[in-house]
């Protein structure tokens, strides 16, 4: 029997940010609902889904910064990250399946 696996590429969100020279912003809300104290996103970015021209903003939410990062990684995985969308420096990056590397932390 022959078996071929076609797996989706995976990468930590920290490695993805380093590789693409991205800055992850973590914000604390002044007033928040339970579980939504923090929100995170990559600076100067928007998200596009394959085959769609419309750009959307995306962010992750959580009761801690790390939970918000985990949520953001799930939210943007397997989509396109558009950096500096309305400038001459525009970049589009295919996002692999992302995860938050807890051992590495916020380094």
N, CA, C and O atoms as CSV, one atom per row, in Angstrom:
chain,resi,resn,atom,element,x,y,z
A,1,UNK,N,N,0.840,-1.179,0.000
A,1,UNK,CA,C,0.000,0.000,0.000
A,1,UNK,C,C,0.882,1.239,0.000
A,1,UNK,O,O,1.872,1.313,0.728
A,2,UNK,N,N,0.510,2.207,-0.824
A,2,UNK,CA,C,1.193,3.491,-0.867
A,2,UNK,C,C,0.298,4.539,-0.230
A,2,UNK,O,O,-0.913,4.561,-0.449
A,3,UNK,N,N,0.906,5.393,0.549
A,3,UNK,CA,C,0.163,6.489,1.181
A,3,UNK,C,C,0.917,7.783,0.920
A,3,UNK,O,O,2.129,7.860,1.121
A,4,UNK,N,N,0.204,8.776,0.481
A,4,UNK,CA,C,0.784,10.103,0.283
A,4,UNK,C,C,0.065,11.081,1.203
A,4,UNK,O,O,-1.164,11.149,1.212
A,5,UNK,N,N,0.822,11.820,1.958
A,5,UNK,CA,C,0.236,12.831,2.829
A,5,UNK,C,C,0.478,14.209,2.241
A,5,UNK,O,O,1.586,14.514,1.799
A,6,UNK,N,N,-0.531,15.025,2.234
A,6,UNK,CA,C,-0.426,16.406,1.785
A,6,UNK,C,C,-0.840,17.283,2.958
A,6,UNK,O,O,-2.018,17.578,3.157
A,7,UNK,N,N,0.153,17.685,3.716
A,7,UNK,CA,C,-0.102,18.432,4.939
A,7,UNK,C,C,0.003,19.933,4.711
A,7,UNK,O,O,0.784,20.400,3.882
A,8,UNK,N,N,-0.781,20.658,5.445
A,8,UNK,CA,C,-0.734,22.116,5.420
A,8,UNK,C,C,0.520,22.547,6.170
A,8,UNK,O,O,0.826,22.007,7.233
A,9,UNK,N,N,1.248,23.521,5.617
A,9,UNK,CA,C,2.444,23.984,6.314
A,9,UNK,C,C,2.044,24.682,7.609
A,9,UNK,O,O,1.035,25.384,7.667
A,10,UNK,N,N,2.852,24.476,8.644
A,10,UNK,CA,C,2.597,25.047,9.962
A,10,UNK,C,C,3.807,25.854,10.406
A,10,UNK,O,O,4.948,25.538,10.068
A,11,UNK,N,N,3.529,26.906,11.174
A,11,UNK,CA,C,4.602,27.773,11.644
A,11,UNK,C,C,4.109,28.506,12.893
A,11,UNK,O,O,2.921,28.803,13.017
A,12,UNK,N,N,5.019,28.792,13.803
A,12,UNK,CA,C,4.611,29.588,14.961
A,12,UNK,C,C,4.373,31.027,14.508
A,12,UNK,O,O,5.003,31.500,13.562
A,13,UNK,N,N,3.472,31.707,15.180
A,13,UNK,CA,C,3.182,33.096,14.831
A,13,UNK,C,C,4.423,33.959,15.072
A,13,UNK,O,O,4.629,34.954,14.377
A,14,UNK,N,N,5.245,33.587,16.048
A,14,UNK,CA,C,6.472,34.333,16.305
A,14,UNK,C,C,7.455,34.197,15.132
A,14,UNK,O,O,8.048,35.184,14.695
A,15,UNK,N,N,7.621,32.976,14.630
A,15,UNK,CA,C,8.513,32.747,13.485
A,15,UNK,C,C,7.988,33.460,12.238
A,15,UNK,O,O,8.755,34.045,11.474
A,16,UNK,N,N,6.670,33.403,12.046
A,16,UNK,CA,C,6.044,34.079,10.909
A,16,UNK,C,C,6.308,35.581,10.971
A,16,UNK,O,O,6.635,36.196,9.956
A,17,UNK,N,N,6.167,36.173,12.153
A,17,UNK,CA,C,6.416,37.611,12.319
A,17,UNK,C,C,7.877,37.943,12.039
A,17,UNK,O,O,8.168,38.923,11.352
A,18,UNK,N,N,8.789,37.144,12.559
A,18,UNK,CA,C,10.226,37.380,12.330
A,18,UNK,C,C,10.569,37.268,10.842
A,18,UNK,O,O,11.258,38.125,10.288
A,19,UNK,N,N,10.087,36.216,10.214
A,19,UNK,CA,C,10.391,35.951,8.804
A,19,UNK,C,C,9.893,37.072,7.889
A,19,UNK,O,O,10.514,37.365,6.868
A,20,UNK,N,N,8.770,37.697,8.259
A,20,UNK,CA,C,8.153,38.709,7.405
A,20,UNK,C,C,8.287,40.127,7.939
A,20,UNK,O,O,7.623,41.041,7.451
A,21,UNK,N,N,9.142,40.314,8.936
A,21,UNK,CA,C,9.414,41.634,9.523
A,21,UNK,C,C,8.123,42.340,9.949
A,21,UNK,O,O,7.865,43.480,9.562
A,22,UNK,N,N,7.318,41.638,10.753
A,22,UNK,CA,C,6.039,42.153,11.224
A,22,UNK,C,C,6.110,42.501,12.704
A,22,UNK,O,O,6.868,41.890,13.458
A,23,UNK,N,N,5.327,43.474,13.111
A,23,UNK,CA,C,5.231,43.861,14.517
A,23,UNK,C,C,3.845,43.487,15.022
A,23,UNK,O,O,2.833,43.896,14.453
A,24,UNK,N,N,3.810,42.705,16.099
A,24,UNK,CA,C,2.547,42.314,16.713
A,24,UNK,C,C,2.236,43.297,17.835
A,24,UNK,O,O,3.036,43.469,18.755
A,25,UNK,N,N,1.080,43.937,17.759
A,25,UNK,CA,C,0.664,44.889,18.783
A,25,UNK,C,C,-0.310,44.217,19.740
A,25,UNK,O,O,-1.255,43.555,19.312
A,26,UNK,N,N,-0.075,44.389,21.037
A,26,UNK,CA,C,-0.953,43.871,22.080
A,26,UNK,C,C,-1.543,45.072,22.803
A,26,UNK,O,O,-0.812,45.913,23.326
A,27,UNK,N,N,-2.867,45.147,22.830
A,27,UNK,CA,C,-3.562,46.273,23.457
A,27,UNK,C,C,-4.446,45.769,24.593
A,27,UNK,O,O,-5.070,44.712,24.494
A,28,UNK,N,N,-4.485,46.545,25.669
A,28,UNK,CA,C,-5.400,46.254,26.767
A,28,UNK,C,C,-6.580,47.212,26.657
A,28,UNK,O,O,-6.400,48.419,26.490
A,29,UNK,N,N,-7.771,46.668,26.752
A,29,UNK,CA,C,-8.968,47.495,26.692
A,29,UNK,C,C,-9.205,48.152,28.055
A,29,UNK,O,O,-8.957,47.540,29.093
A,30,UNK,N,N,-9.682,49.388,28.049
A,30,UNK,CA,C,-10.012,50.063,29.291
A,30,UNK,C,C,-11.259,49.470,29.920
A,30,UNK,O,O,-11.320,49.280,31.135
A,31,UNK,N,N,-12.249,49.180,29.094
A,31,UNK,CA,C,-13.481,48.535,29.529
A,31,UNK,C,C,-13.595,47.265,28.702
A,31,UNK,O,O,-13.458,47.305,27.479
A,32,UNK,N,N,-13.843,46.148,29.355
A,32,UNK,CA,C,-13.841,44.902,28.599
A,32,UNK,C,C,-14.871,43.920,29.154
A,32,UNK,O,O,-15.258,43.975,30.321
A,33,UNK,N,N,-15.294,43.026,28.273
A,33,UNK,CA,C,-16.163,41.916,28.656
A,33,UNK,C,C,-15.281,40.790,29.175
A,33,UNK,O,O,-14.088,40.756,28.874
A,34,UNK,N,N,-15.833,39.889,29.929
A,34,UNK,CA,C,-15.074,38.739,30.413
A,34,UNK,C,C,-14.443,38.016,29.227
A,34,UNK,O,O,-15.119,37.709,28.245
A,35,UNK,N,N,-13.158,37.748,29.326
A,35,UNK,CA,C,-12.457,37.020,28.276
A,35,UNK,C,C,-11.977,37.871,27.109
A,35,UNK,O,O,-11.403,37.346,26.155
A,36,UNK,N,N,-12.207,39.182,27.175
A,36,UNK,CA,C,-11.827,40.030,26.043
A,36,UNK,C,C,-11.011,41.248,26.510
A,36,UNK,O,O,-11.136,42.331,25.939
A,37,UNK,N,N,-10.204,41.076,27.513
A,37,UNK,CA,C,-9.439,42.205,28.064
A,37,UNK,C,C,-8.372,42.702,27.092
A,37,UNK,O,O,-8.096,43.900,27.026
A,38,UNK,N,N,-7.774,41.779,26.338
A,38,UNK,CA,C,-6.689,42.136,25.415
A,38,UNK,C,C,-7.093,41.844,23.976
A,38,UNK,O,O,-7.891,40.946,23.710
A,39,UNK,N,N,-6.534,42.611,23.060
A,39,UNK,CA,C,-6.670,42.311,21.636
A,39,UNK,C,C,-5.326,42.541,20.958
A,39,UNK,O,O,-4.540,43.390,21.379
A,40,UNK,N,N,-5.073,41.771,19.902
A,40,UNK,CA,C,-3.788,41.824,19.204
A,40,UNK,C,C,-4.001,41.814,17.694
A,40,UNK,O,O,-5.023,41.343,17.194
A,41,UNK,N,N,-3.010,42.345,16.985
A,41,UNK,CA,C,-2.999,42.302,15.523
A,41,UNK,C,C,-1.608,42.703,15.041
A,41,UNK,O,O,-0.831,43.308,15.780
A,42,UNK,N,N,-1.307,42.359,13.794
A,42,UNK,CA,C,-0.068,42.815,13.177
A,42,UNK,C,C,-0.257,44.254,12.707
A,42,UNK,O,O,-1.264,44.590,12.083
A,43,UNK,N,N,0.710,45.082,13.010
A,43,UNK,CA,C,0.687,46.504,12.651
A,43,UNK,C,C,0.614,46.689,11.128
A,43,UNK,O,O,1.301,45.994,10.380
A,44,UNK,N,N,-0.215,47.620,10.686
A,44,UNK,CA,C,-0.346,48.012,9.273
A,44,UNK,C,C,-0.757,46.857,8.364
A,44,UNK,O,O,-0.269,46.752,7.239
A,45,UNK,N,N,-1.650,45.987,8.843
A,45,UNK,CA,C,-2.057,44.838,8.027
A,45,UNK,C,C,-3.572,44.708,7.954
A,45,UNK,O,O,-4.317,45.208,8.798
A,46,UNK,N,N,-3.984,44.017,6.911
A,46,UNK,CA,C,-5.366,43.628,6.725
A,46,UNK,C,C,-5.348,42.202,6.188
A,46,UNK,O,O,-4.299,41.693,5.796
A,47,UNK,N,N,-6.497,41.571,6.172
A,47,UNK,CA,C,-6.605,40.178,5.753
A,47,UNK,C,C,-7.456,40.087,4.488
A,47,UNK,O,O,-8.422,40.827,4.305
A,48,UNK,N,N,-7.063,39.158,3.628
A,48,UNK,CA,C,-7.833,38.857,2.429
A,48,UNK,C,C,-7.977,37.342,2.343
A,48,UNK,O,O,-7.051,36.599,2.668
A,49,UNK,N,N,-9.129,36.903,1.908
A,49,UNK,CA,C,-9.315,35.478,1.696
A,49,UNK,C,C,-9.062,35.173,0.232
A,49,UNK,O,O,-9.263,36.027,-0.632
A,50,UNK,N,N,-8.625,33.968,-0.041
A,50,UNK,CA,C,-8.277,33.577,-1.407
A,50,UNK,C,C,-9.433,33.843,-2.359
A,50,UNK,O,O,-10.573,33.460,-2.098
A,51,UNK,N,N,-9.120,34.505,-3.466
A,51,UNK,CA,C,-10.118,34.767,-4.483
A,51,UNK,C,C,-11.031,35.945,-4.200
A,51,UNK,O,O,-11.978,36.187,-4.949
A,52,UNK,N,N,-10.761,36.684,-3.126
A,52,UNK,CA,C,-11.606,37.830,-2.792
A,52,UNK,C,C,-10.786,39.105,-2.806
A,52,UNK,O,O,-9.656,39.138,-2.318
A,53,UNK,N,N,-11.357,40.140,-3.364
A,53,UNK,CA,C,-10.645,41.413,-3.463
A,53,UNK,C,C,-10.817,42.265,-2.212
A,53,UNK,O,O,-10.018,43.171,-1.974
A,54,UNK,N,N,-11.834,41.999,-1.415
A,54,UNK,CA,C,-12.133,42.820,-0.248
A,54,UNK,C,C,-11.147,42.540,0.892
A,54,UNK,O,O,-10.831,41.389,1.194
A,55,UNK,N,N,-10.674,43.615,1.509
A,55,UNK,CA,C,-9.790,43.500,2.666
A,55,UNK,C,C,-10.608,43.682,3.935
A,55,UNK,O,O,-11.539,44.486,3.975
A,56,UNK,N,N,-10.255,42.929,4.970
A,56,UNK,CA,C,-10.924,43.055,6.262
A,56,UNK,C,C,-9.875,43.208,7.355
A,56,UNK,O,O,-8.743,42.746,7.213
A,57,UNK,N,N,-10.258,43.852,8.432
A,57,UNK,CA,C,-9.350,43.916,9.574
A,57,UNK,C,C,-9.591,42.680,10.424
A,57,UNK,O,O,-10.696,42.139,10.451
A,58,UNK,N,N,-8.566,42.243,11.108
A,58,UNK,CA,C,-8.691,41.069,11.971
A,58,UNK,C,C,-7.885,41.307,13.230
A,58,UNK,O,O,-6.857,41.983,13.215
A,59,UNK,N,N,-8.368,40.743,14.312
A,59,UNK,CA,C,-7.641,40.808,15.576
A,59,UNK,C,C,-8.027,39.597,16.407
A,59,UNK,O,O,-9.043,38.948,16.158
A,60,UNK,N,N,-7.198,39.307,17.396
A,60,UNK,CA,C,-7.489,38.227,18.329
A,60,UNK,C,C,-7.854,38.801,19.681
A,60,UNK,O,O,-7.373,39.871,20.054
A,61,UNK,N,N,-8.699,38.101,20.417
A,61,UNK,CA,C,-9.148,38.534,21.736
A,61,UNK,C,C,-8.795,37.493,22.783
A,61,UNK,O,O,-8.728,36.300,22.487
A,62,UNK,N,N,-8.567,37.952,24.020
A,62,UNK,CA,C,-8.329,37.013,25.104
A,62,UNK,C,C,-8.257,37.696,26.451
A,62,UNK,O,O,-8.133,38.918,26.542
A,63,UNK,N,N,-8.335,36.892,27.492
A,63,UNK,CA,C,-8.237,37.440,28.844
A,63,UNK,C,C,-6.791,37.756,29.213
A,63,UNK,O,O,-6.536,38.493,30.165
A,64,UNK,N,N,-5.849,37.198,28.461
A,64,UNK,CA,C,-4.425,37.534,28.595
A,64,UNK,C,C,-3.889,37.857,27.203
A,64,UNK,O,O,-4.528,37.550,26.197
A,65,UNK,N,N,-2.723,38.472,27.155
A,65,UNK,CA,C,-2.103,38.744,25.865
A,65,UNK,C,C,-1.835,37.466,25.091
A,65,UNK,O,O,-2.040,37.413,23.878
A,66,UNK,N,N,-1.373,36.426,25.799
A,66,UNK,CA,C,-1.072,35.159,25.130
A,66,UNK,C,C,-2.337,34.509,24.563
A,66,UNK,O,O,-2.304,33.962,23.461
A,67,UNK,N,N,-3.444,34.562,25.295
A,67,UNK,CA,C,-4.701,34.010,24.778
A,67,UNK,C,C,-5.159,34.781,23.536
A,67,UNK,O,O,-5.682,34.191,22.591
A,68,UNK,N,N,-4.962,36.087,23.547
A,68,UNK,CA,C,-5.335,36.904,22.389
A,68,UNK,C,C,-4.472,36.532,21.175
A,68,UNK,O,O,-4.972,36.492,20.050
A,69,UNK,N,N,-3.193,36.262,21.395
A,69,UNK,CA,C,-2.309,35.849,20.302
A,69,UNK,C,C,-2.752,34.506,19.741
A,69,UNK,O,O,-2.797,34.325,18.524
A,70,UNK,N,N,-3.081,33.560,20.622
A,70,UNK,CA,C,-3.569,32.252,20.163
A,70,UNK,C,C,-4.833,32.414,19.313
A,70,UNK,O,O,-4.975,31.767,18.274
A,71,UNK,N,N,-5.739,33.271,19.756
A,71,UNK,CA,C,-6.971,33.524,19.020
A,71,UNK,C,C,-6.676,34.153,17.657
A,71,UNK,O,O,-7.285,33.778,16.655
A,72,UNK,N,N,-5.759,35.092,17.619
A,72,UNK,CA,C,-5.385,35.766,16.373
A,72,UNK,C,C,-4.752,34.776,15.393
A,72,UNK,O,O,-5.051,34.800,14.199
A,73,UNK,N,N,-3.883,33.913,15.900
A,73,UNK,CA,C,-3.243,32.913,15.039
A,73,UNK,C,C,-4.299,32.043,14.356
A,73,UNK,O,O,-4.190,31.759,13.163
A,74,UNK,N,N,-5.314,31.621,15.103
A,74,UNK,CA,C,-6.397,30.814,14.520
A,74,UNK,C,C,-7.206,31.631,13.511
A,74,UNK,O,O,-7.590,31.122,12.458
A,75,UNK,N,N,-7.460,32.893,13.838
A,75,UNK,CA,C,-8.293,33.763,12.996
A,75,UNK,C,C,-7.678,33.999,11.605
A,75,UNK,O,O,-8.395,34.007,10.605
A,76,UNK,N,N,-6.368,34.187,11.546
A,76,UNK,CA,C,-5.747,34.561,10.273
A,76,UNK,C,C,-5.112,33.395,9.516
A,76,UNK,O,O,-4.699,33.563,8.369
A,77,UNK,N,N,-5.028,32.228,10.131
A,77,UNK,CA,C,-4.395,31.076,9.484
A,77,UNK,C,C,-5.027,30.762,8.131
A,77,UNK,O,O,-6.244,30.829,7.959
A,78,UNK,N,N,-4.169,30.419,7.183
A,78,UNK,CA,C,-4.554,29.975,5.845
A,78,UNK,C,C,-5.268,31.052,5.032
A,78,UNK,O,O,-6.076,30.743,4.157
A,79,UNK,N,N,-4.969,32.302,5.321
A,79,UNK,CA,C,-5.510,33.425,4.555
A,79,UNK,C,C,-4.332,34.216,3.989
A,79,UNK,O,O,-3.195,33.745,4.022
A,80,UNK,N,N,-4.595,35.398,3.477
A,80,UNK,CA,C,-3.539,36.269,2.968
A,80,UNK,C,C,-3.420,37.489,3.868
A,80,UNK,O,O,-4.421,38.121,4.207
A,81,UNK,N,N,-2.198,37.815,4.251
A,81,UNK,CA,C,-1.923,39.016,5.031
A,81,UNK,C,C,-1.472,40.095,4.056
A,81,UNK,O,O,-0.515,39.903,3.306
A,82,UNK,N,N,-2.161,41.223,4.071
A,82,UNK,CA,C,-1.813,42.336,3.193
A,82,UNK,C,C,-1.187,43.418,4.069
A,82,UNK,O,O,-1.836,43.978,4.952
A,83,UNK,N,N,0.077,43.697,3.807
A,83,UNK,CA,C,0.840,44.672,4.588
A,83,UNK,C,C,0.893,45.983,3.809
A,83,UNK,O,O,1.152,45.989,2.606
A,84,UNK,N,N,0.647,47.093,4.505
A,84,UNK,CA,C,0.676,48.425,3.872
A,84,UNK,C,C,-0.171,48.445,2.597
A,84,UNK,O,O,0.305,48.816,1.524
A,85,UNK,N,N,-1.417,48.044,2.736
A,85,UNK,CA,C,-2.307,47.819,1.589
A,85,UNK,C,C,-2.450,49.003,0.643
A,85,UNK,O,O,-2.573,48.809,-0.566
A,86,UNK,N,N,-2.435,50.214,1.162
A,86,UNK,CA,C,-2.729,51.384,0.325
A,86,UNK,C,C,-1.487,52.219,0.052
A,86,UNK,O,O,-1.559,53.442,-0.065
A,87,UNK,N,N,-0.350,51.543,-0.048
A,87,UNK,CA,C,0.909,52.230,-0.323
A,87,UNK,C,C,1.639,51.529,-1.467
A,87,UNK,O,O,1.226,50.459,-1.914
A,88,UNK,N,N,2.708,52.131,-1.927
A,88,UNK,CA,C,3.532,51.509,-2.965
A,88,UNK,C,C,4.338,50.331,-2.424
A,88,UNK,O,O,4.872,49.534,-3.196
A,89,UNK,N,N,4.427,50.220,-1.090
A,89,UNK,CA,C,5.169,49.128,-0.460
A,89,UNK,C,C,4.288,47.920,-0.135
A,89,UNK,O,O,4.691,47.047,0.633
A,90,UNK,N,N,3.111,47.869,-0.706
A,90,UNK,CA,C,2.154,46.791,-0.435
A,90,UNK,C,C,2.794,45.419,-0.635
A,90,UNK,O,O,3.509,45.181,-1.608
A,91,UNK,N,N,2.517,44.527,0.313
A,91,UNK,CA,C,2.962,43.129,0.226
A,91,UNK,C,C,1.789,42.225,0.554
A,91,UNK,O,O,0.980,42.550,1.423
A,92,UNK,N,N,1.687,41.099,-0.128
A,92,UNK,CA,C,0.698,40.077,0.191
A,92,UNK,C,C,1.443,38.798,0.547
A,92,UNK,O,O,2.300,38.329,-0.202
A,93,UNK,N,N,1.102,38.248,1.700
A,93,UNK,CA,C,1.802,37.081,2.215
A,93,UNK,C,C,0.787,35.972,2.484
A,93,UNK,O,O,-0.192,36.184,3.200
A,94,UNK,N,N,1.016,34.804,1.917
A,94,UNK,CA,C,0.175,33.634,2.196
A,94,UNK,C,C,0.498,33.176,3.609
A,94,UNK,O,O,1.660,32.930,3.931
A,95,UNK,N,N,-0.506,33.060,4.445
A,95,UNK,CA,C,-0.300,32.693,5.845
A,95,UNK,C,C,-0.452,31.177,5.996
A,95,UNK,O,O,-1.466,30.614,5.586
A,96,UNK,N,N,0.549,30.516,6.581
A,96,UNK,CA,C,0.392,29.085,6.847
A,96,UNK,C,C,-0.533,28.886,8.051
A,96,UNK,O,O,-1.060,29.857,8.592
A,97,UNK,N,N,-0.728,27.666,8.460
A,97,UNK,CA,C,-1.486,27.409,9.687
A,97,UNK,C,C,-0.592,27.822,10.852
A,97,UNK,O,O,0.477,27.249,11.063
A,98,UNK,N,N,-1.040,28.817,11.599
A,98,UNK,CA,C,-0.228,29.389,12.675
A,98,UNK,C,C,-0.624,28.836,14.031
A,98,UNK,O,O,-1.767,28.435,14.254
A,99,UNK,N,N,0.351,28.824,14.929
A,99,UNK,CA,C,0.118,28.476,16.324
A,99,UNK,C,C,1.013,29.362,17.178
A,99,UNK,O,O,2.016,29.888,16.697
A,100,UNK,N,N,0.650,29.525,18.438
A,100,UNK,CA,C,1.446,30.314,19.370
A,100,UNK,C,C,2.407,29.382,20.094
A,100,UNK,O,O,1.970,28.433,20.745
A,101,UNK,N,N,3.702,29.636,19.992
A,101,UNK,CA,C,4.726,28.821,20.634
A,101,UNK,C,C,4.900,29.324,22.084
A,101,UNK,O,O,5.581,30.318,22.333
A,102,UNK,N,N,4.273,28.618,23.014
A,102,UNK,CA,C,4.296,29.031,24.426
A,102,UNK,C,C,5.698,28.997,25.013
A,102,UNK,O,O,6.032,29.822,25.863
A,103,UNK,N,N,6.524,28.051,24.572
A,103,UNK,CA,C,7.897,27.961,25.095
A,103,UNK,C,C,8.715,29.185,24.695
A,103,UNK,O,O,9.519,29.680,25.485
A,104,UNK,N,N,8.520,29.662,23.504
A,104,UNK,CA,C,9.247,30.848,23.040
A,104,UNK,C,C,8.690,32.112,23.687
A,104,UNK,O,O,9.433,33.046,23.988
A,105,UNK,N,N,7.402,32.131,23.893
A,105,UNK,CA,C,6.771,33.295,24.512
A,105,UNK,C,C,6.809,34.514,23.617
A,105,UNK,O,O,6.752,34.402,22.392
A,106,UNK,N,N,6.904,35.669,24.229
A,106,UNK,CA,C,6.839,36.939,23.481
A,106,UNK,C,C,8.216,37.465,23.112
A,106,UNK,O,O,8.396,38.678,23.002
A,107,UNK,N,N,9.183,36.594,22.921
A,107,UNK,CA,C,10.547,37.019,22.570
A,107,UNK,C,C,10.660,37.282,21.098
A,107,UNK,O,O,11.732,37.649,20.617
